[in-house]
């Protein structure tokens, strides 16, 4: 099904993962592959939490799908916890998961996840 992505229409996508909130099963976020954009993009964060979706470059996701879905899951857990306690949430520009550091840079449409230094 075509989906709007910025100013263009996306016609080819594949859901590669679905992450559900254990405390609120209605809160489900998908990770969708957009090959023509060379991105993986979450779908559901804006719907459930009124925050920008998270994008992961294809060259970062493909070699480490398990690690990167774990990073997205980590972020979703923090977002959902803040929501459960009715606290405001904002994406941190730099954070660490395990031994790996990551950055989130805001763009007009989403938050771009990258590996940190």
GROMACS elastic network, one bead per residue, 0.5 to 0.9 nm:
[ bonds ]
;  ai    aj funct       b0    kb
    1    10     6  0.83286   500
    1    11     6  0.63343   500
    1    12     6  0.76443   500
    1    13     6  0.81014   500
    2     9     6  0.63315   500
    2    10     6  0.52816   500
    2    12     6  0.72171   500
    2    13     6  0.84150   500
    3     8     6  0.86333   500
    3     9     6  0.57300   500
    3    10     6  0.51468   500
    3    11     6  0.66861   500
    3    12     6  0.89198   500
    3    13     6  0.89592   500
    4     7     6  0.70876   500
    4     8     6  0.61396   500
    4    10     6  0.61189   500
    4    11     6  0.89727   500
    5     8     6  0.55074   500
    5     9     6  0.58883   500
    5    10     6  0.63855   500
    5   109     6  0.79821   500
    6     9     6  0.79301   500
    6   108     6  0.83791   500
    6   109     6  0.64106   500
   10    13     6  0.73906   500
   10    34     6  0.75007   500
   10    36     6  0.79441   500
   10    37     6  0.86023   500
   11    34     6  0.87522   500
   11    36     6  0.89682   500
   12    33     6  0.84746   500
   12    34     6  0.66126   500
   12    35     6  0.73041   500
   12    36     6  0.76620   500
   13    32     6  0.63213   500
   13    33     6  0.54518   500
   13    34     6  0.51034   500
   13    35     6  0.71028   500
   13    36     6  0.88828   500
   14    31     6  0.84689   500
   14    32     6  0.54611   500
   14    33     6  0.51503   500
   14    34     6  0.71569   500
   14    35     6  0.87453   500
   15    18     6  0.75576   500
   15    30     6  0.65244   500
   15    31     6  0.57692   500
   15    33     6  0.62428   500
   16    30     6  0.75888   500
   16    31     6  0.57743   500
   16    32     6  0.58622   500
   16    33     6  0.67566   500
   16    40     6  0.88600   500
   17    29     6  0.84450   500
   17    30     6  0.57288   500
   17    31     6  0.51653   500
   17    32     6  0.73548   500
   17    69     6  0.78028   500
   18    28     6  0.67823   500
   18    29     6  0.57636   500
   18    31     6  0.62715   500
   18    32     6  0.89637   500
   19    27     6  0.85618   500
   19    28     6  0.57325   500
   19    29     6  0.52166   500
   19    30     6  0.61750   500
   19    31     6  0.80371   500
   19    69     6  0.88181   500
   19    72     6  0.89169   500
   19    73     6  0.69158   500
   19    76     6  0.84904   500
   20    23     6  0.87852   500
   20    24     6  0.78476   500
   20    25     6  0.60139   500
   20    26     6  0.76771   500
   20    27     6  0.59638   500
   20    29     6  0.63330   500
   20    30     6  0.86060   500
   20    73     6  0.89972   500
   21    24     6  0.51956   500
   21    25     6  0.53751   500
   21    26     6  0.75058   500
   21    27     6  0.55674   500
   21    28     6  0.64157   500
   21    29     6  0.85067   500
   21    76     6  0.82008   500
   21    77     6  0.76117   500
   21    80     6  0.74307   500
   22    25     6  0.57733   500
   22    27     6  0.86308   500
   23    27     6  0.87757   500
   23    80     6  0.87902   500
   23    84     6  0.88758   500
   24    27     6  0.57507   500
   24    28     6  0.86564   500
   24    80     6  0.88614   500
   25    28     6  0.68163   500
   26    48     6  0.89347   500
   27    44     6  0.77556   500
   27    45     6  0.86554   500
   27    47     6  0.89775   500
   27    48     6  0.63542   500
   27    80     6  0.87355   500
   28    43     6  0.86541   500
   28    44     6  0.64810   500
   28    45     6  0.84241   500
   28    48     6  0.82504   500
   29    42     6  0.64636   500
   29    43     6  0.55580   500
   29    45     6  0.63794   500
   29    48     6  0.86324   500
   29    76     6  0.84727   500
   30    41     6  0.81613   500
   30    42     6  0.54992   500
   30    43     6  0.50938   500
   30    44     6  0.65508   500
   30    45     6  0.89223   500
   31    40     6  0.64125   500
   31    41     6  0.55765   500
   31    43     6  0.62740   500
   31    44     6  0.89686   500
   31    69     6  0.81631   500
   31    72     6  0.88790   500
   32    39     6  0.83864   500
   32    40     6  0.54327   500
   32    41     6  0.52373   500
   32    42     6  0.60904   500
   32    43     6  0.70395   500
   33    37     6  0.87701   500
   33    38     6  0.78789   500
   33    39     6  0.61527   500
   33    41     6  0.64869   500
   33    42     6  0.89108   500
   33    58     6  0.81112   500
   34    37     6  0.54928   500
   34    38     6  0.60233   500
   34    39     6  0.53081   500
   34    40     6  0.58519   500
   34    41     6  0.72946   500
   34    58     6  0.86089   500
   35    39     6  0.63622   500
   35    40     6  0.80184   500
   35    58     6  0.78518   500
   36    39     6  0.79100   500
   37    40     6  0.85009   500
   37    57     6  0.87997   500
   37    58     6  0.86060   500
   38    56     6  0.88565   500
   38    57     6  0.62447   500
   38    58     6  0.50496   500
   38    59     6  0.77760   500
   39    55     6  0.63996   500
   39    56     6  0.56746   500
   39    59     6  0.83018   500
   39    61     6  0.84113   500
   40    54     6  0.83444   500
   40    55     6  0.56226   500
   40    56     6  0.50588   500
   40    57     6  0.62672   500
   40    58     6  0.61477   500
   40    61     6  0.73868   500
   41    53     6  0.68864   500
   41    54     6  0.57965   500
   41    56     6  0.63304   500
   41    57     6  0.86907   500
   41   110     6  0.86009   500
   42    45     6  0.69767   500
   42    53     6  0.55168   500
   42    54     6  0.54477   500
   42    55     6  0.65236   500
   42    56     6  0.86827   500
   42    72     6  0.84745   500
   43    46     6  0.74397   500
   43    47     6  0.80744   500
   43    53     6  0.65224   500
   43    54     6  0.83190   500
   44    47     6  0.50359   500
   44    48     6  0.60449   500
   44    49     6  0.81158   500
   44    53     6  0.74291   500
   45    48     6  0.53725   500
   45    49     6  0.54714   500
   45    50     6  0.66868   500
   45    51     6  0.60272   500
   45    52     6  0.67141   500
   45    53     6  0.55511   500
   45    54     6  0.80904   500
   45    76     6  0.80625   500
   45    79     6  0.88268   500
   46    49     6  0.54477   500
   46    52     6  0.55409   500
   46    53     6  0.60036   500
   47    50     6  0.58722   500
   47    51     6  0.80029   500
   48    51     6  0.82391   500
   49    52     6  0.86686   500
   49    79     6  0.75821   500
   49    80     6  0.79108   500
   49    83     6  0.73730   500
   51    89     6  0.86038   500
   51    90     6  0.82929   500
   51    91     6  0.89331   500
   51   110     6  0.87465   500
   52   106     6  0.86068   500
   52   109     6  0.69520   500
   52   111     6  0.62782   500
   53   109     6  0.76826   500
   53   110     6  0.50084   500
   53   111     6  0.62093   500
   53   112     6  0.87691   500
   54    72     6  0.78643   500
   54   104     6  0.84560   500
   54   110     6  0.56686   500
   54   112     6  0.59843   500
   54   113     6  0.67281   500
   55   110     6  0.63887   500
   55   111     6  0.59428   500
   55   113     6  0.59827   500
   56    59     6  0.84382   500
   56    60     6  0.67651   500
   56    61     6  0.63770   500
   56    68     6  0.82249   500
   56   111     6  0.86363   500
   56   112     6  0.60306   500
   56   113     6  0.51852   500
   56   114     6  0.69683   500
   57    60     6  0.53892   500
   57    61     6  0.63353   500
   57    62     6  0.87362   500
   57   112     6  0.77424   500
   57   113     6  0.74760   500
   57   114     6  0.75861   500
   58    61     6  0.51194   500
   58    62     6  0.58964   500
   58    63     6  0.88097   500
   59    62     6  0.58527   500
   59    63     6  0.71125   500
   60    63     6  0.64479   500
   60    64     6  0.68985   500
   60    65     6  0.83280   500
   60    68     6  0.79423   500
   60   113     6  0.89846   500
   60   114     6  0.74767   500
   60   115     6  0.78099   500
   61    64     6  0.53977   500
   61    65     6  0.51110   500
   61    66     6  0.84977   500
   61    67     6  0.83025   500
   61    68     6  0.59671   500
   61    69     6  0.81870   500
   62    65     6  0.54717   500
   62    68     6  0.88329   500
   63    66     6  0.89462   500
   64    67     6  0.53646   500
   64    68     6  0.60465   500
   64    69     6  0.85240   500
   65    68     6  0.51910   500
   65    69     6  0.59559   500
   65    70     6  0.83475   500
   66    69     6  0.53515   500
   66    70     6  0.61479   500
   66    71     6  0.87754   500
   67    70     6  0.50048   500
   67    71     6  0.63494   500
   67    72     6  0.88735   500
   68    72     6  0.63045   500
   68    73     6  0.84766   500
   69    72     6  0.50294   500
   69    73     6  0.60192   500
   69    74     6  0.85158   500
   70    74     6  0.60886   500
   70    75     6  0.86830   500
   70    97     6  0.87197   500
   71    75     6  0.63437   500
   71    76     6  0.86523   500
   71    97     6  0.67346   500
   71   102     6  0.88494   500
   72    75     6  0.51163   500
   72    76     6  0.61743   500
   72    77     6  0.86293   500
   73    77     6  0.61192   500
   73    78     6  0.87113   500
   74    77     6  0.51740   500
   74    78     6  0.64741   500
   74    79     6  0.87938   500
   74    97     6  0.77825   500
   75    78     6  0.51924   500
   75    79     6  0.62358   500
   75    80     6  0.86338   500
   75    91     6  0.84804   500
   76    80     6  0.59722   500
   76    81     6  0.84194   500
   77    80     6  0.51551   500
   77    81     6  0.60330   500
   77    82     6  0.86087   500
   78    81     6  0.51773   500
   78    82     6  0.62681   500
   78    83     6  0.86012   500
   78    89     6  0.82870   500
   79    82     6  0.53105   500
   79    83     6  0.62197   500
   79    84     6  0.87101   500
   79    88     6  0.89095   500
   79    89     6  0.63480   500
   79    90     6  0.83333   500
   79    91     6  0.86945   500
   80    84     6  0.60316   500
   80    85     6  0.86692   500
   81    84     6  0.50199   500
   81    85     6  0.63832   500
   81    86     6  0.85152   500
   81    87     6  0.84150   500
   82    85     6  0.52819   500
   82    86     6  0.60314   500
   82    88     6  0.64067   500
   82    89     6  0.61011   500
   83    87     6  0.59087   500
   83    88     6  0.72812   500
   83    89     6  0.76835   500
   84    87     6  0.76630   500
   85    88     6  0.89065   500
   91    94     6  0.86926   500
   91   104     6  0.72922   500
   91   111     6  0.83618   500
   92    95     6  0.65470   500
   92   103     6  0.78530   500
   92   104     6  0.69226   500
   93   102     6  0.82831   500
   93   103     6  0.53183   500
   93   105     6  0.63552   500
   93   106     6  0.85189   500
   94   101     6  0.72707   500
   94   102     6  0.57576   500
   94   104     6  0.64073   500
   94   105     6  0.89474   500
   94   116     6  0.75140   500
   95   100     6  0.86596   500
   95   101     6  0.58474   500
   95   102     6  0.54797   500
   95   103     6  0.64002   500
   95   104     6  0.84351   500
   95   116     6  0.84365   500
   96    99     6  0.69176   500
   96   100     6  0.56487   500
   96   102     6  0.60027   500
   96   103     6  0.86839   500
   96   116     6  0.86940   500
   97   100     6  0.54785   500
   97   101     6  0.64308   500
   97   102     6  0.77800   500
   98   101     6  0.81193   500
  100   115     6  0.76936   500
  100   116     6  0.76467   500
  100   117     6  0.89078   500
  101   114     6  0.88763   500
  101   115     6  0.61602   500
  101   117     6  0.67232   500
  102   113     6  0.69422   500
  102   114     6  0.56509   500
  102   117     6  0.77772   500
  103   112     6  0.79636   500
  103   113     6  0.57996   500
  103   114     6  0.52458   500
  103   115     6  0.61462   500
  103   116     6  0.55004   500
  103   117     6  0.89319   500
  104   111     6  0.58305   500
  104   112     6  0.53334   500
  104   114     6  0.63989   500
  104   115     6  0.88782   500
  105   110     6  0.85081   500
  105   111     6  0.54768   500
  105   112     6  0.51089   500
  105   113     6  0.67417   500
  105   114     6  0.80409   500
  106   109     6  0.80095   500
  106   110     6  0.62238   500
  106   112     6  0.62861   500
  107   110     6  0.54318   500
  107   111     6  0.59652   500
  107   112     6  0.70846   500
  108   111     6  0.83827   500
